[in-house]
Amino acid sequence: MCFRPPELNKMMTQCPACKGFNPPKLTKCKKCGADLPKPEAEKK
Ligand SMILES: [Zn+2]
């Protein structure tokens, strides 16, 4: 089995405003308060 480390941007949501990383469960950046895009916005 091969183990790949998860990509940072799959584990964390990047703020479009300040480029800070936030836990995906947050809807607003903890740093600057900007709205974060939902990681599950991608449709399957
Ligand atoms: Zn921010």
mmCIF file of the protein (N, C-alpha, C, O) and its ligand, coordinates in Angstrom:
data_MODEL
# 
_entry.id   MODEL 
# 
loop_
_entity.id 
_entity.type 
_entity.pdbx_number_of_molecules 
1 polymer     1 
2 non-polymer 1 
# 
_entity_poly.entity_id                      1 
_entity_poly.type                           'polypeptide(L)' 
_entity_poly.nstd_linkage                   no 
_entity_poly.nstd_monomer                   no 
_entity_poly.pdbx_seq_one_letter_code       MCFRPPELNKMMTQCPACKGFNPPKLTKCKKCGADLPKPEAEKK 
_entity_poly.pdbx_seq_one_letter_code_can   MCFRPPELNKMMTQCPACKGFNPPKLTKCKKCGADLPKPEAEKK 
_entity_poly.pdbx_strand_id                 A 
# 
loop_
_entity_poly_seq.entity_id 
_entity_poly_seq.num 
_entity_poly_seq.mon_id 
_entity_poly_seq.hetero 
1 1  MET n 
1 2  CYS n 
1 3  PHE n 
1 4  ARG n 
1 5  PRO n 
1 6  PRO n 
1 7  GLU n 
1 8  LEU n 
1 9  ASN n 
1 10 LYS n 
1 11 MET n 
1 12 MET n 
1 13 THR n 
1 14 GLN n 
1 15 CYS n 
1 16 PRO n 
1 17 ALA n 
1 18 CYS n 
1 19 LYS n 
1 20 GLY n 
1 21 PHE n 
1 22 ASN n 
1 23 PRO n 
1 24 PRO n 
1 25 LYS n 
1 26 LEU n 
1 27 THR n 
1 28 LYS n 
1 29 CYS n 
1 30 LYS n 
1 31 LYS n 
1 32 CYS n 
1 33 GLY n 
1 34 ALA n 
1 35 ASP n 
1 36 LEU n 
1 37 PRO n 
1 38 LYS n 
1 39 PRO n 
1 40 GLU n 
1 41 ALA n 
1 42 GLU n 
1 43 LYS n 
1 44 LYS n 
# 
loop_
_struct_asym.id 
_struct_asym.entity_id 
A 1 
B 2 
# 
loop_
_chem_comp.id 
_chem_comp.type 
_chem_comp.mon_nstd_flag 
ALA 'L-peptide linking' y 
ARG 'L-peptide linking' y 
ASN 'L-peptide linking' y 
ASP 'L-peptide linking' y 
CYS 'L-peptide linking' y 
GLN 'L-peptide linking' y 
GLU 'L-peptide linking' y 
GLY 'peptide linking'   y 
LEU 'L-peptide linking' y 
LYS 'L-peptide linking' y 
MET 'L-peptide linking' y 
PHE 'L-peptide linking' y 
PRO 'L-peptide linking' y 
THR 'L-peptide linking' y 
ZN  non-polymer         . 
# 
_pdbx_entity_nonpoly.entity_id   2 
_pdbx_entity_nonpoly.name        ? 
_pdbx_entity_nonpoly.comp_id     ZN 
# 
_pdbx_nonpoly_scheme.asym_id         B 
_pdbx_nonpoly_scheme.entity_id       2 
_pdbx_nonpoly_scheme.mon_id          ZN 
_pdbx_nonpoly_scheme.ndb_seq_num     1 
_pdbx_nonpoly_scheme.pdb_seq_num     101 
_pdbx_nonpoly_scheme.auth_seq_num    101 
_pdbx_nonpoly_scheme.pdb_mon_id      ZN 
_pdbx_nonpoly_scheme.auth_mon_id     ZN 
_pdbx_nonpoly_scheme.pdb_strand_id   A 
_pdbx_nonpoly_scheme.pdb_ins_code    . 
# 
loop_
_atom_site.group_PDB 
_atom_site.id 
_atom_site.type_symbol 
_atom_site.label_atom_id 
_atom_site.label_alt_id 
_atom_site.label_comp_id 
_atom_site.label_asym_id 
_atom_site.label_entity_id 
_atom_site.label_seq_id 
_atom_site.pdbx_PDB_ins_code 
_atom_site.Cartn_x 
_atom_site.Cartn_y 
_atom_site.Cartn_z 
_atom_site.occupancy 
_atom_site.B_iso_or_equiv 
_atom_site.pdbx_formal_charge 
_atom_site.auth_seq_id 
_atom_site.auth_comp_id 
_atom_site.auth_asym_id 
_atom_site.auth_atom_id 
_atom_site.pdbx_PDB_model_num 
ATOM   1   N  N  . MET A 1 1  ? 0.851   -1.206 0.000  1.00 0.00 ? 1   MET A N  1 
ATOM   2   C  CA . MET A 1 1  ? 0.000   0.000  0.000  1.00 0.00 ? 1   MET A CA 1 
ATOM   3   C  C  . MET A 1 1  ? 0.878   1.244  0.000  1.00 0.00 ? 1   MET A C  1 
ATOM   4   O  O  . MET A 1 1  ? 1.907   1.304  0.673  1.00 0.00 ? 1   MET A O  1 
ATOM   5   N  N  . CYS A 1 2  ? 0.461   2.194  -0.740 1.00 0.00 ? 2   CYS A N  1 
ATOM   6   C  CA . CYS A 1 2  ? 1.214   3.431  -0.731 1.00 0.00 ? 2   CYS A CA 1 
ATOM   7   C  C  . CYS A 1 2  ? 0.443   4.500  0.023  1.00 0.00 ? 2   CYS A C  1 
ATOM   8   O  O  . CYS A 1 2  ? -0.763  4.677  -0.148 1.00 0.00 ? 2   CYS A O  1 
ATOM   9   N  N  . PHE A 1 3  ? 1.156   5.176  0.829  1.00 0.00 ? 3   PHE A N  1 
ATOM   10  C  CA . PHE A 1 3  ? 0.527   6.222  1.624  1.00 0.00 ? 3   PHE A CA 1 
ATOM   11  C  C  . PHE A 1 3  ? 0.988   7.574  1.121  1.00 0.00 ? 3   PHE A C  1 
ATOM   12  O  O  . PHE A 1 3  ? 2.178   7.885  1.090  1.00 0.00 ? 3   PHE A O  1 
ATOM   13  N  N  . ARG A 1 4  ? 0.013   8.355  0.734  1.00 0.00 ? 4   ARG A N  1 
ATOM   14  C  CA . ARG A 1 4  ? 0.356   9.714  0.320  1.00 0.00 ? 4   ARG A CA 1 
ATOM   15  C  C  . ARG A 1 4  ? -0.086  10.675 1.407  1.00 0.00 ? 4   ARG A C  1 
ATOM   16  O  O  . ARG A 1 4  ? -1.208  10.576 1.902  1.00 0.00 ? 4   ARG A O  1 
ATOM   17  N  N  . PRO A 1 5  ? 0.761   11.580 1.776  1.00 0.00 ? 5   PRO A N  1 
ATOM   18  C  CA . PRO A 1 5  ? 0.314   12.590 2.736  1.00 0.00 ? 5   PRO A CA 1 
ATOM   19  C  C  . PRO A 1 5  ? -0.764  13.462 2.109  1.00 0.00 ? 5   PRO A C  1 
ATOM   20  O  O  . PRO A 1 5  ? -0.643  13.852 0.948  1.00 0.00 ? 5   PRO A O  1 
ATOM   21  N  N  . PRO A 1 6  ? -1.793  13.767 2.841  1.00 0.00 ? 6   PRO A N  1 
ATOM   22  C  CA . PRO A 1 6  ? -2.852  14.589 2.286  1.00 0.00 ? 6   PRO A CA 1 
ATOM   23  C  C  . PRO A 1 6  ? -2.353  15.989 1.943  1.00 0.00 ? 6   PRO A C  1 
ATOM   24  O  O  . PRO A 1 6  ? -1.493  16.550 2.621  1.00 0.00 ? 6   PRO A O  1 
ATOM   25  N  N  . GLU A 1 7  ? -2.907  16.517 0.898  1.00 0.00 ? 7   GLU A N  1 
ATOM   26  C  CA . GLU A 1 7  ? -2.491  17.855 0.496  1.00 0.00 ? 7   GLU A CA 1 
ATOM   27  C  C  . GLU A 1 7  ? -3.018  18.893 1.474  1.00 0.00 ? 7   GLU A C  1 
ATOM   28  O  O  . GLU A 1 7  ? -4.124  18.782 2.004  1.00 0.00 ? 7   GLU A O  1 
ATOM   29  N  N  . LEU A 1 8  ? -2.220  19.867 1.686  1.00 0.00 ? 8   LEU A N  1 
ATOM   30  C  CA . LEU A 1 8  ? -2.586  20.895 2.665  1.00 0.00 ? 8   LEU A CA 1 
ATOM   31  C  C  . LEU A 1 8  ? -3.900  21.570 2.306  1.00 0.00 ? 8   LEU A C  1 
ATOM   32  O  O  . LEU A 1 8  ? -4.728  21.840 3.176  1.00 0.00 ? 8   LEU A O  1 
ATOM   33  N  N  . ASN A 1 9  ? -4.084  21.836 1.039  1.00 0.00 ? 9   ASN A N  1 
ATOM   34  C  CA . ASN A 1 9  ? -5.303  22.555 0.667  1.00 0.00 ? 9   ASN A CA 1 
ATOM   35  C  C  . ASN A 1 9  ? -6.534  21.656 0.647  1.00 0.00 ? 9   ASN A C  1 
ATOM   36  O  O  . ASN A 1 9  ? -7.648  22.130 0.424  1.00 0.00 ? 9   ASN A O  1 
ATOM   37  N  N  . LYS A 1 10 ? -6.336  20.365 0.879  1.00 0.00 ? 10  LYS A N  1 
ATOM   38  C  CA . LYS A 1 10 ? -7.506  19.508 1.053  1.00 0.00 ? 10  LYS A CA 1 
ATOM   39  C  C  . LYS A 1 10 ? -7.885  19.405 2.517  1.00 0.00 ? 10  LYS A C  1 
ATOM   40  O  O  . LYS A 1 10 ? -9.034  19.135 2.867  1.00 0.00 ? 10  LYS A O  1 
ATOM   41  N  N  . MET A 1 11 ? -6.899  19.624 3.353  1.00 0.00 ? 11  MET A N  1 
ATOM   42  C  CA . MET A 1 11 ? -7.181  19.582 4.786  1.00 0.00 ? 11  MET A CA 1 
ATOM   43  C  C  . MET A 1 11 ? -7.584  20.941 5.312  1.00 0.00 ? 11  MET A C  1 
ATOM   44  O  O  . MET A 1 11 ? -8.323  21.053 6.290  1.00 0.00 ? 11  MET A O  1 
ATOM   45  N  N  . MET A 1 12 ? -7.088  21.968 4.652  1.00 0.00 ? 12  MET A N  1 
ATOM   46  C  CA . MET A 1 12 ? -7.294  23.315 5.150  1.00 0.00 ? 12  MET A CA 1 
ATOM   47  C  C  . MET A 1 12 ? -7.899  24.173 4.043  1.00 0.00 ? 12  MET A C  1 
ATOM   48  O  O  . MET A 1 12 ? -7.616  23.994 2.858  1.00 0.00 ? 12  MET A O  1 
ATOM   49  N  N  . THR A 1 13 ? -8.720  25.086 4.461  1.00 0.00 ? 13  THR A N  1 
ATOM   50  C  CA . THR A 1 13 ? -9.300  26.024 3.506  1.00 0.00 ? 13  THR A CA 1 
ATOM   51  C  C  . THR A 1 13 ? -8.448  27.284 3.497  1.00 0.00 ? 13  THR A C  1 
ATOM   52  O  O  . THR A 1 13 ? -8.155  27.860 4.544  1.00 0.00 ? 13  THR A O  1 
ATOM   53  N  N  . GLN A 1 14 ? -8.058  27.699 2.305  1.00 0.00 ? 14  GLN A N  1 
ATOM   54  C  CA . GLN A 1 14 ? -7.233  28.894 2.245  1.00 0.00 ? 14  GLN A CA 1 
ATOM   55  C  C  . GLN A 1 14 ? -8.096  30.124 2.031  1.00 0.00 ? 14  GLN A C  1 
ATOM   56  O  O  . GLN A 1 14 ? -8.967  30.163 1.162  1.00 0.00 ? 14  GLN A O  1 
ATOM   57  N  N  . CYS A 1 15 ? -7.829  31.104 2.837  1.00 0.00 ? 15  CYS A N  1 
ATOM   58  C  CA . CYS A 1 15 ? -8.574  32.349 2.740  1.00 0.00 ? 15  CYS A CA 1 
ATOM   59  C  C  . CYS A 1 15 ? -8.212  33.079 1.447  1.00 0.00 ? 15  CYS A C  1 
ATOM   60  O  O  . CYS A 1 15 ? -7.031  33.276 1.162  1.00 0.00 ? 15  CYS A O  1 
ATOM   61  N  N  . PRO A 1 16 ? -9.210  33.479 0.664  1.00 0.00 ? 16  PRO A N  1 
ATOM   62  C  CA . PRO A 1 16 ? -8.923  34.206 -0.570 1.00 0.00 ? 16  PRO A CA 1 
ATOM   63  C  C  . PRO A 1 16 ? -8.411  35.619 -0.314 1.00 0.00 ? 16  PRO A C  1 
ATOM   64  O  O  . PRO A 1 16 ? -7.797  36.235 -1.186 1.00 0.00 ? 16  PRO A O  1 
ATOM   65  N  N  . ALA A 1 17 ? -8.666  36.116 0.874  1.00 0.00 ? 17  ALA A N  1 
ATOM   66  C  CA . ALA A 1 17 ? -8.281  37.494 1.168  1.00 0.00 ? 17  ALA A CA 1 
ATOM   67  C  C  . ALA A 1 17 ? -6.853  37.591 1.703  1.00 0.00 ? 17  ALA A C  1 
ATOM   68  O  O  . ALA A 1 17 ? -6.040  38.359 1.189  1.00 0.00 ? 17  ALA A O  1 
ATOM   69  N  N  . CYS A 1 18 ? -6.556  36.802 2.740  1.00 0.00 ? 18  CYS A N  1 
ATOM   70  C  CA . CYS A 1 18 ? -5.246  36.951 3.374  1.00 0.00 ? 18  CYS A CA 1 
ATOM   71  C  C  . CYS A 1 18 ? -4.335  35.758 3.138  1.00 0.00 ? 18  CYS A C  1 
ATOM   72  O  O  . CYS A 1 18 ? -3.190  35.746 3.591  1.00 0.00 ? 18  CYS A O  1 
ATOM   73  N  N  . LYS A 1 19 ? -4.841  34.750 2.427  1.00 0.00 ? 19  LYS A N  1 
ATOM   74  C  CA . LYS A 1 19 ? -4.096  33.531 2.099  1.00 0.00 ? 19  LYS A CA 1 
ATOM   75  C  C  . LYS A 1 19 ? -3.747  32.699 3.333  1.00 0.00 ? 19  LYS A C  1 
ATOM   76  O  O  . LYS A 1 19 ? -2.887  31.819 3.292  1.00 0.00 ? 19  LYS A O  1 
ATOM   77  N  N  . GLY A 1 20 ? -4.429  32.999 4.413  1.00 0.00 ? 20  GLY A N  1 
ATOM   78  C  CA . GLY A 1 20 ? -4.209  32.206 5.621  1.00 0.00 ? 20  GLY A CA 1 
ATOM   79  C  C  . GLY A 1 20 ? -4.966  30.894 5.539  1.00 0.00 ? 20  GLY A C  1 
ATOM   80  O  O  . GLY A 1 20 ? -5.969  30.788 4.832  1.00 0.00 ? 20  GLY A O  1 
ATOM   81  N  N  . PHE A 1 21 ? -4.483  29.894 6.264  1.00 0.00 ? 21  PHE A N  1 
ATOM   82  C  CA . PHE A 1 21 ? -5.149  28.597 6.256  1.00 0.00 ? 21  PHE A CA 1 
ATOM   83  C  C  . PHE A 1 21 ? -6.056  28.469 7.462  1.00 0.00 ? 21  PHE A C  1 
ATOM   84  O  O  . PHE A 1 21 ? -5.697  28.830 8.583  1.00 0.00 ? 21  PHE A O  1 
ATOM   85  N  N  . ASN A 1 22 ? -7.237  27.945 7.200  1.00 0.00 ? 22  ASN A N  1 
ATOM   86  C  CA . ASN A 1 22 ? -8.233  27.768 8.242  1.00 0.00 ? 22  ASN A CA 1 
ATOM   87  C  C  . ASN A 1 22 ? -8.769  26.351 8.196  1.00 0.00 ? 22  ASN A C  1 
ATOM   88  O  O  . ASN A 1 22 ? -8.790  25.733 7.131  1.00 0.00 ? 22  ASN A O  1 
ATOM   89  N  N  . PRO A 1 23 ? -9.199  25.830 9.325  1.00 0.00 ? 23  PRO A N  1 
ATOM   90  C  CA . PRO A 1 23 ? -9.871  24.531 9.303  1.00 0.00 ? 23  PRO A CA 1 
ATOM   91  C  C  . PRO A 1 23 ? -11.117 24.613 8.435  1.00 0.00 ? 23  PRO A C  1 
ATOM   92  O  O  . PRO A 1 23 ? -11.832 25.613 8.486  1.00 0.00 ? 23  PRO A O  1 
ATOM   93  N  N  . PRO A 1 24 ? -11.396 23.578 7.635  1.00 0.00 ? 24  PRO A N  1 
ATOM   94  C  CA . PRO A 1 24 ? -12.507 23.619 6.690  1.00 0.00 ? 24  PRO A CA 1 
ATOM   95  C  C  . PRO A 1 24 ? -13.865 23.813 7.347  1.00 0.00 ? 24  PRO A C  1 
ATOM   96  O  O  . PRO A 1 24 ? -14.814 24.247 6.695  1.00 0.00 ? 24  PRO A O  1 
ATOM   97  N  N  . LYS A 1 25 ? -13.962 23.501 8.608  1.00 0.00 ? 25  LYS A N  1 
ATOM   98  C  CA . LYS A 1 25 ? -15.251 23.676 9.279  1.00 0.00 ? 25  LYS A CA 1 
ATOM   99  C  C  . LYS A 1 25 ? -15.586 25.144 9.511  1.00 0.00 ? 25  LYS A C  1 
ATOM   100 O  O  . LYS A 1 25 ? -16.742 25.489 9.760  1.00 0.00 ? 25  LYS A O  1 
ATOM   101 N  N  . LEU A 1 26 ? -14.590 25.998 9.432  1.00 0.00 ? 26  LEU A N  1 
ATOM   102 C  CA . LEU A 1 26 ? -14.863 27.421 9.598  1.00 0.00 ? 26  LEU A CA 1 
ATOM   103 C  C  . LEU A 1 26 ? -15.460 27.988 8.316  1.00 0.00 ? 26  LEU A C  1 
ATOM   104 O  O  . LEU A 1 26 ? -15.069 27.611 7.212  1.00 0.00 ? 26  LEU A O  1 
ATOM   105 N  N  . THR A 1 27 ? -16.391 28.878 8.481  1.00 0.00 ? 27  THR A N  1 
ATOM   106 C  CA . THR A 1 27 ? -16.988 29.515 7.306  1.00 0.00 ? 27  THR A CA 1 
ATOM   107 C  C  . THR A 1 27 ? -16.391 30.900 7.087  1.00 0.00 ? 27  THR A C  1 
ATOM   108 O  O  . THR A 1 27 ? -16.522 31.490 6.014  1.00 0.00 ? 27  THR A O  1 
ATOM   109 N  N  . LYS A 1 28 ? -15.734 31.405 8.125  1.00 0.00 ? 28  LYS A N  1 
ATOM   110 C  CA . LYS A 1 28 ? -15.069 32.699 7.990  1.00 0.00 ? 28  LYS A CA 1 
ATOM   111 C  C  . LYS A 1 28 ? -13.632 32.566 8.456  1.00 0.00 ? 28  LYS A C  1 
ATOM   112 O  O  . LYS A 1 28 ? -13.319 31.796 9.364  1.00 0.00 ? 28  LYS A O  1 
ATOM   113 N  N  . CYS A 1 29 ? -12.774 33.331 7.816  1.00 0.00 ? 29  CYS A N  1 
ATOM   114 C  CA . CYS A 1 29 ? -11.361 33.298 8.169  1.00 0.00 ? 29  CYS A CA 1 
ATOM   115 C  C  . CYS A 1 29 ? -11.162 33.737 9.612  1.00 0.00 ? 29  CYS A C  1 
ATOM   116 O  O  . CYS A 1 29 ? -11.682 34.765 10.048 1.00 0.00 ? 29  CYS A O  1 
ATOM   117 N  N  . LYS A 1 30 ? -10.397 32.933 10.339 1.00 0.00 ? 30  LYS A N  1 
ATOM   118 C  CA . LYS A 1 30 ? -10.150 33.295 11.732 1.00 0.00 ? 30  LYS A CA 1 
ATOM   119 C  C  . LYS A 1 30 ? -9.202  34.475 11.850 1.00 0.00 ? 30  LYS A C  1 
ATOM   120 O  O  . LYS A 1 30 ? -9.109  35.128 12.890 1.00 0.00 ? 30  LYS A O  1 
ATOM   121 N  N  . LYS A 1 31 ? -8.514  34.725 10.770 1.00 0.00 ? 31  LYS A N  1 
ATOM   122 C  CA . LYS A 1 31 ? -7.508  35.778 10.788 1.00 0.00 ? 31  LYS A CA 1 
ATOM   123 C  C  . LYS A 1 31 ? -8.097  37.138 10.398 1.00 0.00 ? 31  LYS A C  1 
ATOM   124 O  O  . LYS A 1 31 ? -7.915  38.135 11.097 1.00 0.00 ? 31  LYS A O  1 
ATOM   125 N  N  . CYS A 1 32 ? -8.801  37.154 9.274  1.00 0.00 ? 32  CYS A N  1 
ATOM   126 C  CA . CYS A 1 32 ? -9.281  38.438 8.766  1.00 0.00 ? 32  CYS A CA 1 
ATOM   127 C  C  . CYS A 1 32 ? -10.804 38.518 8.706  1.00 0.00 ? 32  CYS A C  1 
ATOM   128 O  O  . CYS A 1 32 ? -11.359 39.589 8.460  1.00 0.00 ? 32  CYS A O  1 
ATOM   129 N  N  . GLY A 1 33 ? -11.481 37.394 8.928  1.00 0.00 ? 33  GLY A N  1 
ATOM   130 C  CA . GLY A 1 33 ? -12.943 37.421 8.980  1.00 0.00 ? 33  GLY A CA 1 
ATOM   131 C  C  . GLY A 1 33 ? -13.620 37.365 7.627  1.00 0.00 ? 33  GLY A C  1 
ATOM   132 O  O  . GLY A 1 33 ? -14.840 37.507 7.545  1.00 0.00 ? 33  GLY A O  1 
ATOM   133 N  N  . ALA A 1 34 ? -12.856 37.161 6.560  1.00 0.00 ? 34  ALA A N  1 
ATOM   134 C  CA . ALA A 1 34 ? -13.445 37.069 5.231  1.00 0.00 ? 34  ALA A CA 1 
ATOM   135 C  C  . ALA A 1 34 ? -14.191 35.747 5.073  1.00 0.00 ? 34  ALA A C  1 
ATOM   136 O  O  . ALA A 1 34 ? -13.842 34.754 5.712  1.00 0.00 ? 34  ALA A O  1 
ATOM   137 N  N  . ASP A 1 35 ? -15.199 35.735 4.237  1.00 0.00 ? 35  ASP A N  1 
ATOM   138 C  CA . ASP A 1 35 ? -15.921 34.494 3.970  1.00 0.00 ? 35  ASP A CA 1 
ATOM   139 C  C  . ASP A 1 35 ? -15.013 33.511 3.243  1.00 0.00 ? 35  ASP A C  1 
ATOM   140 O  O  . ASP A 1 35 ? -14.304 33.870 2.302  1.00 0.00 ? 35  ASP A O  1 
ATOM   141 N  N  . LEU A 1 36 ? -15.052 32.274 3.698  1.00 0.00 ? 36  LEU A N  1 
ATOM   142 C  CA . LEU A 1 36 ? -14.248 31.240 3.056  1.00 0.00 ? 36  LEU A CA 1 
ATOM   143 C  C  . LEU A 1 36 ? -15.107 30.452 2.077  1.00 0.00 ? 36  LEU A C  1 
ATOM   144 O  O  . LEU A 1 36 ? -16.295 30.233 2.317  1.00 0.00 ? 36  LEU A O  1 
ATOM   145 N  N  . PRO A 1 37 ? -14.505 30.033 0.981  1.00 0.00 ? 37  PRO A N  1 
ATOM   146 C  CA . PRO A 1 37 ? -15.243 29.152 0.062  1.00 0.00 ? 37  PRO A CA 1 
ATOM   147 C  C  . PRO A 1 37 ? -15.447 27.803 0.720  1.00 0.00 ? 37  PRO A C  1 
ATOM   148 O  O  . PRO A 1 37 ? -14.587 27.316 1.452  1.00 0.00 ? 37  PRO A O  1 
ATOM   149 N  N  . LYS A 1 38 ? -16.594 27.208 0.450  1.00 0.00 ? 38  LYS A N  1 
ATOM   150 C  CA . LYS A 1 38 ? -16.852 25.897 1.033  1.00 0.00 ? 38  LYS A CA 1 
ATOM   151 C  C  . LYS A 1 38 ? -16.072 24.829 0.277  1.00 0.00 ? 38  LYS A C  1 
ATOM   152 O  O  . LYS A 1 38 ? -16.154 24.758 -0.950 1.00 0.00 ? 38  LYS A O  1 
ATOM   153 N  N  . PRO A 1 39 ? -15.331 24.014 0.978  1.00 0.00 ? 39  PRO A N  1 
ATOM   154 C  CA . PRO A 1 39 ? -14.574 22.940 0.309  1.00 0.00 ? 39  PRO A CA 1 
ATOM   155 C  C  . PRO A 1 39 ? -15.475 21.921 -0.344 1.00 0.00 ? 39  PRO A C  1 
ATOM   156 O  O  . PRO A 1 39 ? -15.080 21.264 -1.307 1.00 0.00 ? 39  PRO A O  1 
ATOM   157 N  N  . GLU A 1 40 ? -16.684 21.784 0.170  1.00 0.00 ? 40  GLU A N  1 
ATOM   158 C  CA . GLU A 1 40 ? -17.605 20.802 -0.408 1.00 0.00 ? 40  GLU A CA 1 
ATOM   159 C  C  . GLU A 1 40 ? -18.503 21.419 -1.469 1.00 0.00 ? 40  GLU A C  1 
ATOM   160 O  O  . GLU A 1 40 ? -19.534 20.849 -1.826 1.00 0.00 ? 40  GLU A O  1 
ATOM   161 N  N  . ALA A 1 41 ? -18.114 22.576 -1.969 1.00 0.00 ? 41  ALA A N  1 
ATOM   162 C  CA . ALA A 1 41 ? -18.871 23.230 -3.020 1.00 0.00 ? 41  ALA A CA 1 
ATOM   163 C  C  . ALA A 1 41 ? -18.742 22.485 -4.332 1.00 0.00 ? 41  ALA A C  1 
ATOM   164 O  O  . ALA A 1 41 ? -19.601 22.599 -5.207 1.00 0.00 ? 41  ALA A O  1 
ATOM   165 N  N  . GLU A 1 42 ? -17.671 21.725 -4.471 1.00 0.00 ? 42  GLU A N  1 
ATOM   166 C  CA . GLU A 1 42 ? -17.501 20.924 -5.679 1.00 0.00 ? 42  GLU A CA 1 
ATOM   167 C  C  . GLU A 1 42 ? -18.602 19.886 -5.764 1.00 0.00 ? 42  GLU A C  1 
ATOM   168 O  O  . GLU A 1 42 ? -18.892 19.188 -4.793 1.00 0.00 ? 42  GLU A O  1 
ATOM   169 N  N  . LYS A 1 43 ? -19.195 19.795 -6.899 1.00 0.00 ? 43  LYS A N  1 
ATOM   170 C  CA . LYS A 1 43 ? -20.260 18.796 -7.020 1.00 0.00 ? 43  LYS A CA 1 
ATOM   171 C  C  . LYS A 1 43 ? -19.708 17.479 -7.518 1.00 0.00 ? 43  LYS A C  1 
ATOM   172 O  O  . LYS A 1 43 ? -18.812 17.424 -8.360 1.00 0.00 ? 43  LYS A O  1 
ATOM   173 N  N  . LYS A 1 44 ? -20.250 16.470 -6.991 1.00 0.00 ? 44  LYS A N  1 
ATOM   174 C  CA . LYS A 1 44 ? -19.777 15.131 -7.356 1.00 0.00 ? 44  LYS A CA 1 
ATOM   175 C  C  . LYS A 1 44 ? -20.776 14.508 -8.324 1.00 0.00 ? 44  LYS A C  1 
ATOM   176 O  O  . LYS A 1 44 ? -20.582 13.376 -8.767 1.00 0.00 ? 44  LYS A O  1 
HETATM 177 ZN ZN . ZN  B 2 .  ? -8.256  35.736 5.861  1.00 0.00 2 101 ZN  A ZN 1 
# 
